[in-house]
Amino acid sequence: MELNVGDKSPVFKGLTAEGPLSLNDLKGSNIVLYFYPKDDTPGCTKEACAFRDALPRFKKMNAKIFGVSKDDLKSHEKFADKYELPFTLISDADGSICDSFGVWGEKSIYGKEYMGIERTTYLIDKNGVIRHIWRKVKVDGHAEEVLSSIKNL
């Protein structure tokens, strides 16, 4: 089932370096939940660093940023330390969060097909309602696009 703007966000539970995290723990804040394929790869690093650099502006709008990939906690910690990422990365090793948000699917590169995370961002309001979805995200300018959408909440 594909999620749409106006739908209630799926309730998820994931592991972070700080411990378990659930969507229910985040009520009362605007949530930027961005899904990315792999820690410390060029596009994923550029996207994470753009969110990092814009974080003060997100905070002013009562927005919290969370990155989600299937990487394990050790990989997330190494990635966050290397690039000084001041937001939480969620490990979805079993793929349950990716499945519930519909971001796990068939991809193709150089004619080779494989399964992976489709770079996608969800903007979830403080009541748990999806307010914007960016599918097949192009990294350049994406953090700014998300910021603009939060201003309109």
Secondary structure, DSSP 4 states (H G I P E B T S, - for coil): ----TTSBPPP-EEEETTEEEEGGGGTTSEEEEEE-S-TTSHHHHHHHHHHHHHHHHHHHTTEEEEEEES--HHHHHHHHHHHT--SEEEE-TTSHHHHHHT-EEEEEETTEEEEEE--EEEEE-TTSBEEEEE-S--STTHHHHHHHHHHT-
